[in-house]
Every structure is written in structure tokens, then in C-alpha cells.
């Protein structure tokens, strides 16, 4: 069994849901050496998230953003934590709802995602900046 751990720095993106599967795979060339294993991705931020969902139709990512923005609106009166702007506390709530990590099986040197699945970065701030993922993968 072999273990690898790599930090992946994602460029800053606009608020929304972004497909990052290609960037993740490109940053992990040693993934090709794993016949059977797992990839665990962890985002080191409290106002962005990771999830797996539809990889083909960009309308899905736009619909996700619209739903989350209605469910957890910026500037909601019940939020006290506003020192970093009206989008900060809603970003923390959205990140907690979606989560800070995903685990994906590896099969024959590739991520064993379904045909229509991809890894999303949920950027929940208007200006979140670059984001760092810790990628830990293992297998044989």
C-alpha cells in the first residue's frame, strides 16, 4: 500500500459552483499508479465547500447556486457575524451544509466517478480568493 499527500491550490473564482475535476486530476500524476484505492479531498476554508454532482450540464451548477442563495441569503437579519461582509456568514452556513471533504474511489489509476459526476468547488463568497485542497490518496 502506498500513500500520497499533495496540496492543490485552486485559482480564485467567482461566487458559484465550479467543476474542478480536471484540475484535481492534473495535480495528482501519481494517481495513475494506484490500481485500487481512495482519494480524499479536504478544503482548508470555512466559506467554500466540496461536493460531487452533475458534470455535463452547467445549468445544474447555476441552479445549485440559485437555490443556496435563496435558502441562505446574504444580509439575513438573524446573522450577527457580519464583520467580513454580508456574504460571510451565509458562506459559512453553505459550507457546513455541503461539507469540507469528499472521498472518491480510485480504480485502475482513475477516479471511479459515475459517467455524469464531477467534483465541485462551492465558492460561497463574492471574493473568496484562491482555495487550497489537501489531497490524500492511497492504495495499491
Secondary structure, DSSP 8 states (H G I E B T S, - for coil): -EEEEEEEEE----SEEEE-HHHHHHT-GGGGG-SEEEEEEEE--SSEEEEEEESS-HHHHHHHHHHHHHHS-TT-TT----TT-TTHHHHHHHHHHH-SEEEEEEETTEE---TTEEEEEEE-STT---EEEEEEEEE-
